[in-house]
Amino acid sequence: MLGAAIKGRRDKVLISTKATFRFADGPNDIGSSRFHLTKIIDEALKRLGTDYIDLFQLHGFDALTPIEETLSTLDGMVKAGKIRYLGVSNFSGWHLMKSLSIAEKYGYARYVANQTYYSLIGREYEWELMPLGLDQGVGAVVWSPLGWGRLTGKLKRGQPLPKNSRLHDTAQYGPQVADEHLYKVVDALQEVAEETGKLIPQVALNWLLQRPTVSSVIIGARNEEQLRQNLGAVGWTLTAEQMKKLDAASAVTPIYPYWHQRQFERNPPPV
């Protein structure tokens, strides 16, 4: 479907796709091995009707395949012109840093993007992956920027979950959020939305787009109206005071060692 939609205007779009998770039932239809990546990338190019992918990402870290094998395979794809840029998704800090170190050691193409979960109700990205991204020049491509649909403005204190909420189907798959913390963030979003004349999801997305390392966000609109609303998150800027208000409402105590590191003035968190 995407291949048909871009036919005749391939140079007008950027295409990103991923692999690593199971795609079929065969024993090698999973992971980041040379066999699987070569097969999956060639099949993706054929389905898309294109000869290159702008950004190819690993969907997760494959601990059973040597990183050298994965990187040498991807580097070959870059040199062959099948891939323009490389990225990862759902890596821990050491997964990504080790991969970058091996790429530097052997002169392989390096990862420049990190597709990561990040939102006003899920700020763990800031603890290690954001400082890594700042240090290594890796941009964040944010998935689920509205916290699995929790930051749409439809969830209210004392009211049932809306009938058409995607949380009916997806809540069990994503991170759990305490009700009081969620409502505290939504209250702050509502206050800022009234100040700016914008919608709650537009404020939540705008906050993300102003955060360090964030290059883009992945929106999951159900229909054209939601798409247009989400696109209204760009073209304007929250004030410093509004950013601070949202930061304060969504702040949580990090796990160790990050809470300890924040007590040392020479090791400040990203701003």
ZIHU-V768748 format. One record per residue. N is the residue number from 1. RES is the residue in one letter. PHI is phi in radians with two decimals (none if undefined). D_LAST is the distance of its C-alpha to the last C-alpha in Angstrom with 1 decimal. Layout:
n: <N & N>
res: <RES & RES>
phi: <PHI & PHI>
d_last: <D_LAST & D_LAST>
This chain:
n: <1 & 2 & 3 & 4 & 5 & 6 & 7 & 8 & 9 & 10 & 11 & 12 & 13 & 14 & 15 & 16 & 17 & 18 & 19 & 20 & 21 & 22 & 23 & 24 & 25 & 26 & 27 & 28 & 29 & 30 & 31 & 32 & 33 & 34 & 35 & 36 & 37 & 38 & 39 & 40 & 41 & 42 & 43 & 44 & 45 & 46 & 47 & 48 & 49 & 50 & 51 & 52 & 53 & 54 & 55 & 56 & 57 & 58 & 59 & 60 & 61 & 62 & 63 & 64 & 65 & 66 & 67 & 68 & 69 & 70 & 71 & 72 & 73 & 74 & 75 & 76 & 77 & 78 & 79 & 80 & 81 & 82 & 83 & 84 & 85 & 86 & 87 & 88 & 89 & 90 & 91 & 92 & 93 & 94 & 95 & 96 & 97 & 98 & 99 & 100 & 101 & 102 & 103 & 104 & 105 & 106 & 107 & 108 & 109 & 110 & 111 & 112 & 113 & 114 & 115 & 116 & 117 & 118 & 119 & 120 & 121 & 122 & 123 & 124 & 125 & 126 & 127 & 128 & 129 & 130 & 131 & 132 & 133 & 134 & 135 & 136 & 137 & 138 & 139 & 140 & 141 & 142 & 143 & 144 & 145 & 146 & 147 & 148 & 149 & 150 & 151 & 152 & 153 & 154 & 155 & 156 & 157 & 158 & 159 & 160 & 161 & 162 & 163 & 164 & 165 & 166 & 167 & 168 & 169 & 170 & 171 & 172 & 173 & 174 & 175 & 176 & 177 & 178 & 179 & 180 & 181 & 182 & 183 & 184 & 185 & 186 & 187 & 188 & 189 & 190 & 191 & 192 & 193 & 194 & 195 & 196 & 197 & 198 & 199 & 200 & 201 & 202 & 203 & 204 & 205 & 206 & 207 & 208 & 209 & 210 & 211 & 212 & 213 & 214 & 215 & 216 & 217 & 218 & 219 & 220 & 221 & 222 & 223 & 224 & 225 & 226 & 227 & 228 & 229 & 230 & 231 & 232 & 233 & 234 & 235 & 236 & 237 & 238 & 239 & 240 & 241 & 242 & 243 & 244 & 245 & 246 & 247 & 248 & 249 & 250 & 251 & 252 & 253 & 254 & 255 & 256 & 257 & 258 & 259 & 260 & 261 & 262 & 263 & 264 & 265 & 266 & 267 & 268 & 269 & 270 & 271>
res: <M & L & G & A & A & I & K & G & R & R & D & K & V & L & I & S & T & K & A & T & F & R & F & A & D & G & P & N & D & I & G & S & S & R & F & H & L & T & K & I & I & D & E & A & L & K & R & L & G & T & D & Y & I & D & L & F & Q & L & H & G & F & D & A & L & T & P & I & E & E & T & L & S & T & L & D & G & M & V & K & A & G & K & I & R & Y & L & G & V & S & N & F & S & G & W & H & L & M & K & S & L & S & I & A & E & K & Y & G & Y & A & R & Y & V & A & N & Q & T & Y & Y & S & L & I & G & R & E & Y & E & W & E & L & M & P & L & G & L & D & Q & G & V & G & A & V & V & W & S & P & L & G & W & G & R & L & T & G & K & L & K & R & G & Q & P & L & P & K & N & S & R & L & H & D & T & A & Q & Y & G & P & Q & V & A & D & E & H & L & Y & K & V & V & D & A & L & Q & E & V & A & E & E & T & G & K & L & I & P & Q & V & A & L & N & W & L & L & Q & R & P & T & V & S & S & V & I & I & G & A & R & N & E & E & Q & L & R & Q & N & L & G & A & V & G & W & T & L & T & A & E & Q & M & K & K & L & D & A & A & S & A & V & T & P & I & Y & P & Y & W & H & Q & R & Q & F & E & R & N & P & P & P & V>
phi: <none & -1.16 & -1.01 & -1.18 & -1.19 & -1.71 & -1.01 & 1.51 & -2.52 & -1.00 & -1.31 & -1.71 & -2.28 & -1.96 & -1.95 & -2.15 & -2.56 & -2.35 & -2.70 & 2.34 & -1.20 & -1.05 & -2.03 & -2.65 & -1.61 & -1.21 & -1.12 & -1.85 & -1.56 & -2.84 & 1.66 & -2.06 & -1.29 & -1.03 & -1.01 & -1.21 & -1.13 & -1.07 & -1.11 & -1.22 & -1.22 & -1.09 & -1.20 & -1.14 & -1.06 & -1.15 & -1.12 & -1.36 & 1.20 & -2.36 & -1.86 & -2.70 & -1.97 & -1.21 & -2.37 & -1.90 & -2.21 & -1.44 & -1.29 & -2.87 & -1.46 & -1.70 & -1.35 & -1.70 & -1.93 & -0.98 & -1.03 & -1.06 & -1.13 & -1.08 & -1.20 & -1.16 & -1.13 & -1.14 & -1.08 & -1.09 & -1.17 & -1.13 & -1.15 & -1.40 & 1.47 & -1.40 & -2.31 & -1.58 & -2.41 & -2.04 & -2.62 & -2.31 & -2.63 & 1.13 & -1.43 & -1.41 & -1.04 & -1.28 & -1.01 & -1.24 & -1.17 & -1.12 & -1.11 & -1.14 & -1.16 & -1.17 & -1.07 & -1.16 & -1.07 & -1.81 & 1.30 & -1.42 & -1.02 & -1.80 & -1.29 & -2.05 & -2.34 & -2.27 & -1.39 & -2.39 & -1.39 & -2.83 & -2.84 & -1.13 & -1.95 & -2.66 & -1.81 & -1.09 & -0.91 & -1.24 & -1.24 & -2.32 & -1.22 & -1.19 & -1.04 & -1.10 & -1.08 & -1.12 & -1.25 & -1.83 & 1.24 & -1.90 & -1.49 & -1.61 & -1.95 & -1.49 & -1.79 & 0.89 & -1.17 & -1.83 & 1.03 & 1.04 & 1.47 & -1.38 & -1.89 & -1.53 & 1.60 & -1.54 & -1.59 & -2.19 & -1.00 & 1.25 & -2.01 & -1.21 & -1.09 & -0.96 & -1.03 & -1.66 & -1.22 & -1.20 & -1.14 & -1.04 & -1.78 & -1.97 & -1.00 & -1.27 & -1.60 & -1.74 & -1.15 & -1.39 & -2.27 & -1.08 & -0.98 & -1.13 & -1.15 & -1.05 & -1.18 & -1.10 & -1.19 & -1.11 & -1.06 & -1.15 & -1.09 & -1.09 & -1.10 & -1.21 & -1.07 & -1.18 & -1.16 & -1.68 & 1.31 & -1.90 & -1.51 & -0.95 & -1.10 & -1.14 & -1.16 & -1.08 & -1.24 & -1.12 & -1.01 & -1.07 & -1.15 & -1.66 & -1.42 & -1.00 & 1.32 & -1.25 & -1.68 & -2.83 & -2.18 & -1.77 & -1.72 & -2.12 & -1.23 & -1.43 & -2.65 & -1.11 & -1.06 & -1.12 & -1.05 & -1.12 & -1.10 & -1.12 & -1.14 & -1.28 & -1.38 & -1.91 & 1.64 & -2.65 & -2.43 & -1.19 & -1.31 & -1.05 & -1.18 & -1.18 & -1.08 & -1.11 & -1.09 & -1.23 & -1.03 & -1.15 & -1.17 & -1.75 & -1.21 & -2.35 & -1.33 & -1.22 & -1.32 & -1.22 & -1.63 & -1.22 & -1.16 & -1.25 & -1.08 & -1.25 & -1.47 & -1.79 & -1.12 & -1.63 & -2.38 & -1.30 & -1.25 & -1.06 & -1.74>
d_last: <40.7 & 37.6 & 39.9 & 42.4 & 39.8 & 38.5 & 42.0 & 42.8 & 39.2 & 37.4 & 35.9 & 34.2 & 31.9 & 29.5 & 30.5 & 28.5 & 30.2 & 29.9 & 32.3 & 32.7 & 33.6 & 37.3 & 38.9 & 42.6 & 44.9 & 45.8 & 44.8 & 42.8 & 41.2 & 37.9 & 35.4 & 34.2 & 37.5 & 39.1 & 41.7 & 39.4 & 36.9 & 39.7 & 41.5 & 38.7 & 37.4 & 40.9 & 41.6 & 38.4 & 39.4 & 42.8 & 41.7 & 39.4 & 42.1 & 39.9 & 40.0 & 36.2 & 33.0 & 29.9 & 27.4 & 28.8 & 26.8 & 27.9 & 27.6 & 27.3 & 27.9 & 31.6 & 32.3 & 36.0 & 35.8 & 35.1 & 31.8 & 33.9 & 36.2 & 33.5 & 31.8 & 35.2 & 36.2 & 33.2 & 33.5 & 37.1 & 36.2 & 33.8 & 36.6 & 39.1 & 37.2 & 36.7 & 32.9 & 30.6 & 27.2 & 26.3 & 23.7 & 23.4 & 22.8 & 22.3 & 22.1 & 20.6 & 18.6 & 21.8 & 23.7 & 21.5 & 21.1 & 24.9 & 25.7 & 23.8 & 25.6 & 28.9 & 28.4 & 27.8 & 30.8 & 33.2 & 31.9 & 31.2 & 29.0 & 25.5 & 23.3 & 20.8 & 19.8 & 18.8 & 20.1 & 18.2 & 18.2 & 15.1 & 15.3 & 14.6 & 17.2 & 16.2 & 12.7 & 14.0 & 12.9 & 9.4 & 11.5 & 13.1 & 13.5 & 10.1 & 9.9 & 13.5 & 13.0 & 10.8 & 13.5 & 16.5 & 15.9 & 16.4 & 15.5 & 15.2 & 18.1 & 17.6 & 20.7 & 21.6 & 18.7 & 20.7 & 21.0 & 24.6 & 25.7 & 24.5 & 22.3 & 25.2 & 26.2 & 29.5 & 28.8 & 29.9 & 30.7 & 34.3 & 35.0 & 36.0 & 34.1 & 35.2 & 38.0 & 36.3 & 33.0 & 32.0 & 31.0 & 34.7 & 34.7 & 31.3 & 29.9 & 31.5 & 29.8 & 26.2 & 24.0 & 25.5 & 23.6 & 25.1 & 26.6 & 25.3 & 21.6 & 22.3 & 24.1 & 21.4 & 18.9 & 21.8 & 22.7 & 19.4 & 19.6 & 23.2 & 22.4 & 19.9 & 22.4 & 25.1 & 23.2 & 22.6 & 25.8 & 24.2 & 24.8 & 22.7 & 22.1 & 21.2 & 18.5 & 17.2 & 17.3 & 15.8 & 12.6 & 12.5 & 13.3 & 10.4 & 7.9 & 7.1 & 10.6 & 12.4 & 15.7 & 17.9 & 18.9 & 22.4 & 24.2 & 27.3 & 29.5 & 32.8 & 34.5 & 34.4 & 33.3 & 30.2 & 29.4 & 29.7 & 27.6 & 24.8 & 25.1 & 24.7 & 21.0 & 20.7 & 21.8 & 19.9 & 16.5 & 15.1 & 14.5 & 11.5 & 13.7 & 14.4 & 10.9 & 10.5 & 14.0 & 13.3 & 10.3 & 12.8 & 15.7 & 14.4 & 13.0 & 15.3 & 16.0 & 15.3 & 18.3 & 19.4 & 18.3 & 14.7 & 15.4 & 17.2 & 14.6 & 12.2 & 15.1 & 15.1 & 13.3 & 13.8 & 11.9 & 8.4 & 6.4 & 3.8 & 0.0>
